[in-house]
Amino acid sequence: MQGDDTPITGPLTDDSPVVQLFKALAHPMRASIIYRLTESPADVSELVELLGVSQPLVSHHLRLLRETHLVEAVRDGRRNLYSLIDDHVASIFLDALGHMKEHDHDCHH
């Protein structure tokens, strides 16, 4: 099942955009940032407090998420507010969580 008309002509490569997207989501800290941003935009200080890590480390992960077109930054006075770039990002992440919850439930019964 494909969401567009692009034919699959061979294996995906490491630099394929979809592979890069899933790599970005695969890191626990970046996944935590995405999960938090499904609720509402947040600035770096909120994410630092949530994750319990340094501001430079959060900024590094936000940069990687921006480079893979998952989050965007909007200037709000003296701070940047980070949000998911569009509803697709939340859907991908929340659908994956739902999928895992279904299978986790199946494994325990």
C-alpha positions in Angstrom: 0.0 0.0 0.0 1.5 3.3 -1.1 0.3 6.8 -0.4 1.5 8.2 -3.7 2.1 7.1 -7.2 5.8 6.6 -6.9 6.7 3.1 -8.0 9.1 1.1 -5.8 12.0 0.3 -8.2 14.3 -1.4 -5.7 15.3 -1.2 -2.0 15.2 2.1 -0.2 18.6 3.5 0.5 20.0 5.0 3.6 19.6 8.5 2.2 15.9 8.0 1.2 13.7 10.7 2.8 11.4 8.1 4.3 14.4 6.2 5.8 15.7 9.5 7.2 12.3 10.3 8.7 12.1 6.9 10.6 15.7 7.3 11.7 14.9 10.7 13.2 11.9 9.2 15.0 13.9 6.2 16.3 16.0 8.1 18.8 14.3 8.1 22.3 15.0 11.8 22.9 13.7 12.9 19.5 10.6 10.6 19.9 10.0 12.3 23.3 10.2 15.7 21.7 7.8 14.7 18.9 5.4 13.2 21.5 5.4 16.4 23.6 4.8 18.5 20.5 1.7 16.5 19.5 0.1 18.4 22.4 1.1 21.9 21.7 4.2 24.0 20.7 7.0 24.3 23.2 10.2 26.3 23.6 13.6 24.9 24.3 13.4 25.6 28.1 10.2 23.6 28.3 11.8 20.7 26.5 14.9 20.9 28.6 12.8 20.6 31.8 10.7 17.7 30.4 13.7 15.7 29.2 16.1 16.6 32.0 19.0 17.2 29.7 21.1 20.2 28.7 19.9 23.0 26.4 22.6 22.3 23.8 21.6 18.6 23.6 17.9 19.5 23.1 18.9 22.1 20.5 21.0 19.5 18.7 18.0 17.1 18.5 15.6 19.9 17.4 18.1 20.8 14.6 18.0 17.2 13.4 14.2 17.2 13.6 14.1 20.5 11.6 16.5 19.0 9.0 14.1 16.1 8.4 11.1 18.4 8.1 9.4 17.1 11.2 9.4 20.3 13.3 9.6 24.0 12.6 10.5 27.0 14.8 8.5 30.2 14.9 9.9 33.3 16.6 7.8 34.4 19.6 9.4 37.5 21.0 12.8 36.5 22.4 12.3 32.7 22.0 11.6 30.1 19.4 8.5 28.1 19.7 8.8 24.6 18.2 5.9 22.8 16.7 5.2 19.8 14.4 5.5 20.9 10.8 2.1 19.5 9.9 -0.6 17.1 11.1 1.1 14.2 9.2 3.9 14.1 11.7 1.5 13.7 14.6 -0.5 11.1 12.7 2.6 9.0 11.9 3.8 9.1 15.5 0.4 8.6 17.2 -0.5 5.8 14.7 2.7 4.1 15.6 1.9 4.4 19.3 -1.6 3.0 18.7 -0.2 0.1 16.7 2.2 -0.8 19.5 -0.5 -0.6 22.2 -2.7 -2.9 20.2 0.1 -5.5 19.8 1.2 -5.0 23.5 -2.4 -5.8 24.5 -2.5 -8.8 22.2 0.7 -10.2 23.7 -0.6 -10.1 27.3 -3.8 -12.1 26.5 
